[in-house]
Amino acid sequence: MIIVKMNATTVECSIAASELHEIGLTPEAVIEGAENTTSFFAQLNKEVGAQLDYDPETEVMMMSKNMMMDGSVRIFAVKMSNEDIQKATDRIRGAADTILKMLTQEKVDDIKAKTGREKGVALNEVITNLTDTINKIYGKDDFISSAAEQPTTSYQPLSEYARYMMEFDNFDEVKRFSKVVQKLPIVDSSLYKYEDRYYLIAGLMSANESIIYDMRRAGVEYSELLMVNSPEAMVVEEHGERLIAEDAIVHLADLAR
């Protein structure tokens, strides 16, 4: 999950569909706020609240959720104080008064009385003015000016525990990989052989971006294939030959010395 702090009151979160699938969710479930997304949004609220220094006693957090073309989900979180709420309602009230003045029955009758091209021009003018007025409700200009601050970006994993599976051509490569990652916070690991290939399955417990990067870099460098929270691991566990049941990385790292 990539989090971009746009300014002191606004955060943008982008979550890839693959990340959601890793924790058993779908983009549709997140958009609809399904029951099984409760823990996801609790974690998101905690992270966003920390980014914005959010005080739930005196402030309100508003979120908008959008699904992108690639299946990812983009969430905007906006923190609003009493002052922000007052400004927003003042804008809405002012826009509503303007809309009522634009759409008087007299104005509508004037458009209806026109003919040909003049009718279309008059209607288009009213619609354009209405659109501009409605856009002002959302404080677009205020957002642009405050967003001039330098945005800050961070990466937050959706779950601290991730299950990695690496595929290797030979046993020596498994040992070399194990020696490289042995000091990482790997809480469980097993080694399997399936169809003449070696598969190392390891559980990494960390939300630290640099640790996750080190694990994935080593997997890409030493293994033929790296998968995270993949259902293929169940196939290997069910049909493969288990060579080392527990603490495989510790034992393999010892063999590499």
N, C-alpha and C positions, 0 to 999 in steps of 0.2 A: 504494500500500500504506500503510495507516494503522497506525502502531505506538503502542501505549499501554503505557507502563511503569507497571505496577500498584504495584510496590514494589521493594525492592532485589533480589529474587530471581525476579520474575515479569513477563513481557512478553506482551501480547496483540497479535497481528497480524491485521488484516482485509484481505483482498485481493478486490476485485470480479472477477467473471467476465470483464468486459470488459478489465480490465488483464491478466489471464492470456492472453486471446486475442491481445492486442497483441504478446506475446512468444512466441506459438506454442504455448501450453499450454492445457490444459483443467482445470477444477476436479477432474474425475475422475482425471486424471493426477497432480495434486498429492496428492490423498488417498491414492492407491494407491502413490505413490512411484515412478512410472514412470522408466525410464532417462533420458528426455529432460528430467527435472526436476533433474538433478544440479547444473547451474550455478545454477538458481534457489535451491535449498536451500543451496548454498555461499554465495551472496550473503546469503540470509536469516540463516544462521548467523553470518556476519561482522557484520551489522548488529545482531542480537540480542546477540551476544557483546560488542560495544562498549557497548550500552545497559546491560548487566548487569555489566560489568567481569569477564568470564568468563575463568577460568584453566583451560585444557584439561588441564594437568598434574595439578591437584589437585581439580578439580570436574567434575561431570557435567551435561550439558544434556539435559533430558527435554522432548519435544514431543508434544502431542496435536493431531490435525487433525480438523476437523469441517466438513462442507458444510452451508451454511445453505439455507433455503427459496428464496432468490433466486438461488442458484447461486454465491454468494460463498464463500470459504473462510476459516475462522477458526482460527488456530493459537495455542495457548498454549505458551510456552516457560518452563520452570522450571529455574533453576540450583540444583544441590544440592552442598553441601560434604560432607565426611565426617561432620560433625555432623548435617547434615540427613538423610543416609542412615541414620545410627544411629537418629535420632528416628523416621523412617518405618518402619524394620524393627521398632523397639520397639512402635509402634502396631499394626503388622500382627500381631506375635506376641501382643500383649495381646488384640486383637480375635479372633484365631483361638482362643485359650484360652476366651474368653467364648462364642464360637459353639459350641464343643464342649460346654460346660456347658449351653447352651440346648437343644442337640439330642441329649441323652442318649436312649437307647432307652426309658428309663423315661418321659421326657417325651412322646416320640412315642406310646408305648402309652397314656398317659393321654389324649391327644387322640383317639386312635382309639376309646377306650372310651366317649367322650361321645356323646350323641345330639342331634339337632335343632339348635336355635339355639346350645346350649352348645358344640357341636363347632366351629361356625364362629367363635364368639367366641374360643375357645382358640387356634385356628389363626391367626386374625388377630393376636392378641397376640404370638405367637411370631414371625410374619413382620415385624411392626412393630419388635420389639426387634432382630431380625436386621438390618433395614434401617438402624436408628440406629447399630448397631455397625459395620456396613460403611462408613457415611458417615464415621465417626471415623478410619478407615484413611487417608483422604485429607487429614486435618488441616484440615477445613473451618473450625473455630473459629480455628485459627492463621492461616489465610489471611484471614479476615474482619478480625482484629485488625491484621494487618500491612498490609492493603489500606486501612486508615484513612489512610495516607499519601496526599498529593495526587498522583493519577496525572498523568503527563506524556505528551502526545500529540505525535507527529511524523508527517510524510508523507515516505515514501521511494519514489521512482519505481523500478519494476522494471528499467528499462533506462535508461542515460544518453542513448542515442540514440533520438530519436523522429521519425517522418516525418509532417509535417503537410501537409494539402491544404486550401486555402481556395478557395471558389467566389465569383466576383464578377460583378456585373451589367455593369460597364463598366471600361474601362482606367484611368480616373482613380482609381477606388477601389483598384485594384491598386497604383498609384503611392503613394497616401496610406498604405496599409498598409505598404508596403516602407520608406517613410521612417520610420515609427514603430518598426519592428523591426530596422532596419539594424545597430544596435549589439549586438544579441543574438548569442550564439555559434552562428550558423547556418553549417553547414559545406558545404552544397550547396543549390542552388535552381534551379528551372526554371519557365518560364511556358508554358502551353498554352492553345489556344482549341479548344473542343469544343462543337458545337451552340449557337453564338452566346453561349457563356459563357466567361469567363476562369478558368483554374485555375492557382493558384500552388502548387507542390509544394516544400517546404523541409524540410531535415533539421536539427533542433536537437540539439546535443550538450551536454547539461547535466543534472545531477542536483539542481541548486539549485532549491528550491521557488519562490522569488520570480521567477526567470527563467522557469520554466515557466508560472507564473501570468501574467507579462507577455505571453508569447507567446499564450497562450490568450485572454486578455482582449482583445488587439488583434484576434485572429481573430474573436471574437464581435462586436466593435464595428464592424469595417470590412468584413467579408465576409458573404455570405449564408448560408454553410455552412462549418463547421469540422469536419474529420475527422482523426483521429490513427491512424497505422498501418493505414489502411483499404485493403482490396483494390480499392475503386473507383479508387484512384490508378493501378492497372495498366491499367484500361480507358481512362482519359484518356491515359496515356502511349502506349498502343497505337493508339488511334483518333483522338486529337486532333492538332491542328496545333501543332508545337512552335515557339513564337515566339522564346524565348530559352533556349538549351540549358544555359548555365552562368552561375553568379553572377547570376541574374536579379534578386535583391533589390538587389544593389549597383547594377546598371544602372538599375533602376526608381527607386531612391531618388535617383539623379542626375537623372533626368528630372523628378522632382517639385520640384526646387529652382527 
